[in-house]
Amino acid sequence: MRRLSLLLVLPLLLTAGCAATDAGPADAPPSLTRDAEAFDQRAAAVAEAWRPGPEWRTGYVPLEGPTLLSGDPGFTPDTEAAFRSGWYRADVAIPPTRVGGEIRFPDGRLTLPLVSAAEAYRQLDQGDPLPCPGRPKRPGLPTPGGPTVEPGPDGWVTSSTQTACLPLTVTAVTFDTVPVRTSRGVAQVPAWLFTVKELAAPVVRLAVAPTAVTPVPEPTAPAPPLPDGLVAAQNLASVDDTRLTVRLGVGACDTGITPLVWERPDVVVVGGGVTRATGECIALLKLEPVTVTLAAPLGARPVLDVFTGAPLSIGPR
């Protein structure tokens, strides 16, 4: 998986009233003021165009992926690669029995069909690891060609810190509910929790049957293109009451990265302002995490991207 370098920036926190935002401090550069004004205008158009169907308030529309982590997994490079790739093996019988369950929203409850633990495991497991040339075939064996010493009372010793290119080992499975951000706020959703030998926290697979999941509605973006000084939001990194951490899509040579937010009681729109490079630059999209502070807790309000008008989901952690 390609890793994108992230810059550390001090975000400028902007909030909006029901119709427009504060364009910024009085001594802000003219370019920043222009970007903020253009953002406000487009954000208002995005908010007006947001017209989701009734399922947004009555169905189950998850704004997170179906595979989650229940805590800090304590990843190593190898275990993170296995998790991202879906490499698993089961050291325990996984029951095919279906169970009943319901989703508990802040505004009510909804009973939906669920998948069994066996079905959830089949969704989780994406096959065997790719070949890893020069890596041991089993944990604890020396890397071929690597420096070793003669075996002693504790077995072979090797100076190599590499581990085997292996799947994650499932040792237990339990049924529970987990908090998931949805179109109706944070809900308690039935899930299968897979205990993994190599990780410090279980891997969670949401148990709602795929046929019962309502997809995120297609957005209606404003017709004009995004002004050059503005950039789109790609997803949400986290939501904590009034604080949103948003990943912006910026150019490799962009500077002056500034988060922008516009809100009203029923919707929040986010994006960013940048200063474009004047010389040559590699064409590379970089994800830049920035934080904005809202005037009120987010609650069940959707967070929309200022470019596409699409509601943002929680991205991979």
N, C-alpha and C positions, 0 to 999 in steps of 0.2 A: 504494500500500500504506500503510495507516495505521501510523504509528510510535507506539509507546507509550513514554511517559516512564518512566525507570527511576530509582529512588532508590538512593543509595549507603548501604549499611548495614554495620555491623560485626557479622558473624554470631557467634552463640554456638554453639560446636561441641560437640555432644553425641554420645556413642557408647553403644552398648548391648552387653551381654553376650549370652549365648545366650537369655535369657528376658526381660530388661527393661533399660531404660536408666537411667543416672544422671539423676535428675529435675532436676538443675541445681545451682548453687552454693547454699550454706546461706543466704546472704542474698538469694536471688532473691525477687522479689515473689510474693505468694500466687497471683496470677493466672497467672504464668509456671509456677509449680510445678503448679498444677491443669492447665494446658494440657499440660505434659510428661507428667503421669500419664495424662491421657486419651489422649494420643498413643501412649504405650507400650501401653496396653490395646488400642487399635484396631490398632496395628501388629502386635501378636502375633496378633490374629484374622486380619488380612490375610495374614500369613505362613502360618498354618495352612491358610487356604483356597486357597493357591496350589498347584495340582495340574496342571501342564502335561502334555500328552500326550507320547508317546515321540519325536515329531518335534522337540521342543525340544532334544533331545540327539543326534539322528541326522540331522536335515535341515538345510536352510539357511533360517534365520529372521533376516533382517537387522533390525537396530535402528537403521538410518540410512536416509534416503531414497535413491532410485536415482540422483539427480543431486547430485554433490559438487564441491568445488573442491580442486585438488591443492596449493594454497598460497594466499598472500595475493594476491588478484586486483588490488589497487589500484583498487577501484571509484571511479568518479565517480557522482553521482546518476543520470546518464543510463544508464551501463553497468549499474549495479545494478538499475535499473528494467527494463532489457532482460533481464538474467539472471533476475530473479524472475518475469518474464512469459513467458519462453521464446521470445524473439524472436531468430531466427538467420537467416543466409543463408550459403550455401556458396560459397567462391571456389575450391574444389578438388573434384575427383571423389571421391566417397565410395564405397569398394568394397562391393559386395553379397555378397562371399564370406564364408561362415561359417568360423569357426575352432574348433579344439578347445581345451579348457581345463578346469582343475579348481580347486576351492576348497581352500586349505590352512588347516585349523583347528589350534589348539594341540593337539587330541586326535586328529587324523587328517585324511584327505583325502576329497573327495567330487567325483565327476565329474558335471556337469550340462549340459544343452543351453544353448548360448549364442546370442545374436542377432548378426547381422552389424553392421558399422559403419553401413551404410545404414539398417538397422532401428533401431539405437540413435539415429541422427540424427533419424529420424522421431518417435521417442518424445520426443526433446529439443526439437524445434522445435514450438512451439505457435501458429504463425501469424505474421502481419504485425503491426507496431506499430500502436497506435491513432493516429488523427489527432492532430497536435500543432499547434493553431492558432497562427499567428505564428512558427513555427519554420522554419528553412531546410529545403529538400527534399534537399539534399546537403551533406556536410561542407565547410566552407571558404567557403560562401556567406554573405553578410551576412544578418542577421535582417531580414525585411521591415519597412520603416519605421524601422530602427535607424540610428544615426549611423555614417556611413562617410566615407572620404576617397577621393580619386581614386586609381585603380590606379597602382602604381609597379612596380619590377622584381620585386617579390615578390607581385604580384597585389593583390586587394582587401584592405583592412584595415578591421576593424570593432572598435568598442569593446565590443561585446556578447561575453560569455563563454559564451553558450548554444551547445550543439552540436545537430546534427540529431537528430531523433527517429528513430533507425535501429536495425535489428537488429545483433546481434553478428556479426562476420565470421569464419567458420571458414576457416583457411588450411592446416590439416594435421590428420591423424588417425593415431593410433598405438594399438597394442594392448599392454596391460601388466596388472599386478596392482596393487591398491591396498589399504591396510588399512581394514577395515570392522568395526564392532562388531556382533556377532551373538549369538544365544542361547548359542553355544559359545565365547564370548570373541572377541578380535580376530582376524579371519581375513584372509588375502590372497585377494582376490576378483578374477577377471578383469574388465577394464573397457576401454572405449574412451576415449581421451584426445583431446579436441578442442582444438587450438591456436586461440586466438581473438586476432585482431589487436588488439583494444581492451583486452585483459586481460593482466596480468602472469603469470598462471598458467593452465594448461589447465583446461577444464571436463571433468569426469569423468562418464561415464554407465556405470553398472554393466552388464556384458554378460550376466548370467544371464537366461535367458528367463523372462518373467513366469509361465509355467505351472510353472516349477520352484521358484518361491519359496513357502515355507510361511508362511502368514499368522501374525501374532501371535495367540496364543490369547485367547479371550474371558475376562475375569477374573470372579471371584466375589467381589463386594464384601460386606463385613459389612452385615447388615440395618439396624442403627441408623443414623440420619443423623449426619453429621460434627458434632461439638460446635462451638458458635458461635465459639470462640476458635481453631479450627484451620482451616488452608487446605490446598488440594490442590497437588500438584506437577503442572505441565503437561508438562514434558519436561526432558531433560538438555541443558545447554549444552556441557559438556565432561566428560571423564573422564581423570584423570591419576593412575594408581596408587591412592593412598589418598584423593585429593581429588576430590570431585564438585561441579560447579557446576550447580545445579538452578534452573529457573525456576518460581517459585511464582505462583499466580494469586491476587492480592490485590485488595481494594477500593481505589478511588481515594483514600479518606480513612483507610485503615487505617494504624496506627502500630505501633511496637514489633515490627516484623517479625523473627521469629527462626526460623532453620532448625532442624529436628528430624530426627534419624536414629536408626533402630533396626536392629541387624544381628545376624545369627547366621551360622554357617559356610556356609549354603546360600542366603541371601537377604538383601536390604537393603530397608528401607522408609523412605521420606522424605516429608516434609511441612513444615508451618510453623505457628508460632503468631503471632497478631496481636492488637492491641487495636483493637476496633471503635470507630468514631466514634459519638458520642451524638446529634449533630445531623443535619440534612439533608445528604445527599451524593449526587452523581451516581452512577447505576448503571453503573459502568464497570469491567471486569476489566482489571487491569494486570499485566504480567509483571515479576516482581521476581527478578533473579538473586541467589542466595545460595550460599555455599560451605560444605560440610561435610567433615570429615575422618574417615575410617573407621579402625577399629582394625587392619585388615589390608587389603592390596590387594584391589580389587574382583574381579579375575580374571573368571571366567565367571558370577558371581552376578547374577541379575536384580535391577534396582532397581525397586521397586513403589511406586505412588502410594498414600498412606494413605487416600485417599477412595474411589477406584474399585477398587483392587487391581490395576490394569493395569500391565504392565511398561512402563517409560519408554524411549522412543527418543531418539536425538540429534536435537534440533530443528534447523531451518534455521540456517545460520551467517550 
